[in-house]
């Protein structure tokens, strides 16, 4: 029986970053959803029920990525949450991955091999 | 930057401004100078010494130099009075000096003490002068010394008032001695003669001393006025520079943010191209994309280091420091940086101490320092090499070491490490150093030294390197 394709949601306000990650994930066999800000992202989570979300730390507001992660954690979101952080941002805003319930933080620019292997391992995709 | 308004001011307005300007004594004269309370405290200590010296000098004059006219008893009384008045000053000024938060009543008290001290000093000096020959006395030049002190500490107009007060006291002494209003003391030896001064002599001394008093006061107040004005200007410029520095930091942060996002997007699209996600590319295209990607990586690494430097500049160690376990921090770093470590299939061997090792500091900065060491180890260690991460406690210090089996560093280059913008000359055939900004190890050193620790390195070409740092260990209370 064929395994259901895993759904990944990318929440990032930069369309070029979203498009680059989409390409990486789709060629690895994931189904990809996109949201351009935190509010849209939270609605998309309810709608498409992704297996994992990749949230950009710095979006319309400073540190808004961690606020999205905190809300998802409060809503008992069952999937895996990853943060996308530009160099230095995670340090500047003192992001505590454990406190936010993150499965990990990817530094921009994201290495496709690392992104895919990490997500596959986490979601149990062969 | 504030610009000075250039206006044509008349001589009169300049004089009025000079006399009434608010160049109050609370403005320190120079950046290294003392404030008025500290100056007052120092003068109080000097006055104790003076009262002691009065006693010694009078006894010396009377019993060693055998000057019989010296009235030791009167000098003793004078020294005692000076000592007692000074005790009052000391009792008030000492606790005030210790106070960190100055209230307005404090400033009022300081001003009172300042005026009280200067006024009594002039008075005691006149008495002392009277006891040692009046206008014959060589000690009359101490008046000039007091005029200088008043001119240094006070506003010009107040300084002139004290100069006038001192001059009136001197005038009274001179005329009083001449007219015989009070008994004369002419200790031969300390003064050349014991015959009363003539009217001409008194007039000459009074005129000469008057000129000396006022010219000295004018010169010193002028000098102090210009010094205080320069000081104010320096303080203004300093404030402007601080503002500019803050603006520069803000601009740098915006510039870094605006640069990082597009560069990251370019880099990720280039990686997609190389990986063939957009279709096959030929070897020439691949080479060009790889070159572009390499330059992107260099730029990203440089931006990251600049970002870290700016974070380091803004961090407030005192308010942000917390006690944390370094072993826990290492585990966090490993969890969060799997991408970094899995890149070259290197074997990471953890050798963490069994017991938790606590340090006090800003966790996110120490974390960045460890990540920098780890990134370097990954960069310089070949594929399938080994990287050891070690923590240990030694002599009340917590040590964190990252050892690699990389190329190693030539001995001659080791002193250059941990300095700004340094690129190491490896001189190893066939080895091209990976790109870097030359700031990574500098940041590690800055973080560690700001936390009261130090960095170290051991390296051997062909064998590898150990980069580490130590921080003061915190032993939690039971």
Interface residues (C-beta under 8 A of the other chain):
Chain A: X14 X16 X17 X19 X20 X21 X23 X24 X27 X58 X86 X87 X88 X89 X91 X92 X94 X97 X98 X104 X105 X106 X107 X108 X109 X110 X111 X112 X113 X114 X115 X117 X118
Chain B: X256 X257 X260 X261 X262 X263 X264 X265 X267 X268 X269 X271 X272 X275 X277 X278 X296 X300 X303 X304 X307 X308 X311 X332 X335 X336 X338 X339 X342 X343 X363 X364 X365 X367 X368
